[in-house]
Amino acid sequence: KEVILTKLYLFDIQPLCELKDLEKERWLPCEMAIVEYSFEHGIHRSLHKFIDPGPIPIGYRYEAQSQSDRTHNIPVDGFELAVKDYREILSQLQTFVSSGSEGASASIPLLFAKVN
C-alpha cells in the first residue's frame, strides 16, 4: 500500500542540440518538465518551462534547427516564452518538489529522469 501512495517525480529536459566538439558532453537545453505522480492518483500536478539556451555556438545552428524540426518544433532562437534566468528555473523546480514532500521522506523525494 505504501508504494501505491508514494509520490514520485518524473523529470525530463529536451535539448536544442548536443555540443559534440567540446571536451565533455554538453547539451543546450530548450524545455523541461516535471510531474508529481503516484500509482494511486496518477499525475497530481506538473511544472513546464521553455528554456532559453543562450547563443548557439558557431557551427551548431544547422544541428539545432534539425533537432527542432525532428522533435519538439521549439524555435531555435527568439522564442518569447523561453526563460533566460536559470536560477529562476532552479528555484521554481526546488519549490515544486519541496512543496509536494511530506513526512519522513520530505528531505529526499524520489526523482526519476530519462537517460539517453
C-alpha positions as CSV (number, residue, x, y, z in Angstrom):
1,K,0.0,0.0,0.0
2,E,2.9,2.4,0.8
3,V,4.3,2.1,-2.7
4,I,0.9,3.0,-4.2
5,L,0.7,6.2,-2.1
6,T,4.3,7.3,-2.6
7,K,4.8,10.4,-4.7
8,L,7.3,10.1,-7.5
9,Y,8.7,12.9,-9.6
10,L,9.4,12.3,-13.3
11,F,11.7,14.8,-14.8
12,D,12.8,15.4,-18.4
13,I,14.8,18.1,-20.3
14,Q,14.6,18.4,-24.1
15,P,17.8,19.5,-25.8
16,L,18.1,22.0,-28.5
17,C,21.2,20.2,-29.7
18,E,24.3,18.3,-28.4
19,L,27.6,20.1,-28.5
20,K,29.8,17.3,-29.7
21,D,33.2,19.1,-30.3
22,L,33.7,20.2,-26.7
23,E,35.9,18.3,-24.3
24,K,33.0,16.9,-22.3
25,E,29.4,16.0,-23.4
26,R,27.2,19.0,-23.2
27,W,23.6,19.9,-24.3
28,L,21.8,23.1,-24.9
29,P,18.5,22.9,-23.0
30,C,15.3,24.3,-24.5
31,E,12.4,22.7,-22.5
32,M,11.9,21.0,-19.1
33,A,9.0,19.4,-17.4
34,I,8.4,17.6,-14.1
35,V,5.3,15.8,-12.9
36,E,4.4,14.7,-9.4
37,Y,2.9,11.2,-9.7
38,S,1.5,8.4,-7.6
39,F,0.2,5.0,-8.6
40,E,-3.0,5.6,-6.7
41,H,-3.9,9.0,-8.2
42,G,-1.8,9.3,-11.3
43,I,-0.5,12.8,-12.1
44,H,-1.1,15.2,-9.2
45,R,0.5,18.3,-10.7
46,S,3.2,19.4,-13.2
47,L,5.6,22.1,-14.0
48,H,6.7,23.0,-17.5
49,K,9.2,25.6,-18.7
50,F,10.7,26.6,-22.0
51,I,14.4,27.4,-21.5
52,D,16.4,29.9,-23.4
53,P,19.7,28.1,-24.3
54,G,21.6,31.3,-25.0
55,P,23.6,31.9,-28.1
56,I,24.1,28.8,-30.3
57,P,27.8,28.2,-30.8
58,I,29.2,28.7,-34.3
59,G,28.8,25.5,-36.3
60,Y,25.7,24.2,-34.4
61,R,22.9,26.2,-35.9
62,Y,22.0,23.5,-38.6
63,E,22.1,20.7,-35.9
64,A,19.9,22.8,-33.6
65,Q,17.3,23.5,-36.3
66,S,17.3,19.9,-37.5
67,Q,16.7,18.7,-33.9
68,S,13.9,21.2,-33.5
69,D,12.3,20.1,-36.8
70,R,12.6,16.4,-36.0
71,T,11.3,16.6,-32.4
72,H,9.8,19.4,-30.4
73,N,9.5,22.3,-33.0
74,I,10.6,24.8,-30.4
75,P,12.1,27.9,-32.2
76,V,15.9,27.9,-32.2
77,D,16.2,31.5,-31.1
78,G,14.0,34.4,-30.3
79,F,11.3,32.3,-28.5
80,E,9.3,34.7,-26.4
81,L,8.1,32.0,-23.9
82,A,11.6,30.9,-23.1
83,V,13.0,31.7,-19.6
84,K,16.6,33.1,-19.6
85,D,17.1,33.1,-15.9
86,Y,18.4,29.6,-15.0
87,R,18.3,30.5,-11.2
88,E,14.6,31.2,-11.6
89,I,14.0,27.9,-13.2
90,L,16.0,26.1,-10.5
91,S,14.1,28.0,-7.7
92,Q,10.8,27.0,-9.3
93,L,11.9,23.4,-9.6
94,Q,13.0,23.3,-6.0
95,T,9.8,24.9,-4.8
96,F,7.7,22.4,-6.9
97,V,9.5,19.4,-5.4
98,S,9.7,20.6,-1.8
99,S,6.0,21.7,-1.7
100,G,4.9,18.2,-2.5
101,S,7.1,16.5,0.1
102,E,5.6,15.2,3.3
103,G,6.6,13.3,6.4
104,A,9.9,11.5,6.9
105,S,10.7,11.3,3.2
106,A,10.4,15.1,2.8
107,S,14.2,15.7,2.5
108,I,14.8,13.2,-0.3
109,P,12.0,12.9,-2.9
110,L,12.0,10.0,-5.4
111,L,13.1,11.7,-8.6
112,F,13.4,9.8,-11.9
113,A,14.9,11.2,-15.1
114,K,15.4,9.7,-18.6
115,V,19.0,8.8,-19.5
116,N,19.9,8.9,-23.2
